[in-house]
Amino acid sequence: MSPRAVKAPEPPTMPLLLGAAAADVVLILVFAAVGCDAHQRGDILTGVLQTAWPFLAGAALGWLVARAWLDPLSVRRAGLAVWLGSVAGGMTLRAVTGQTVVLPFVIVALLSLGFLLVGYRLLLAGARRRRRA
């Protein structure tokens, strides 16, 4: 194959990039809201934000480390980094700030955020493959 035959991937459009970032934020907020609702803790808005901020910060770190903006819907590059960053960063920040970090919560966060943050990327990847076929 000649060098000309290899086509460089096109950078993502700004709407795609912003949409992926917004989806990550919304899904982490959903995770926090479900948890707050399940445990019925005080003011819902404050509770959701207090629960979500460490995971949002961890997800942002995942975006930075993986340079997820280069392919924000990639399961491998973005999805795994954002998922693991949100859980690892979230739990670390929760521990540092005196919030609860217990094994059952770590497991629930790992599974739930994996399902949400990697899941929508898997669905979109499948839809793109079907469209191309």
Protein Blocks (a to p, Z undefined) as FASTA:
>chain_A
ZZklpccdddddfklmmmmmmmmmmmmmmmmmmmmmmnopajfklmmmmmmmmmmmmmmm
mmmmnommlommbmklmmmmmmmmmmmmmmmmmmmnopacdfklmmmmmmmmmmmmmmmm
mmmmmmmmmmmZZ
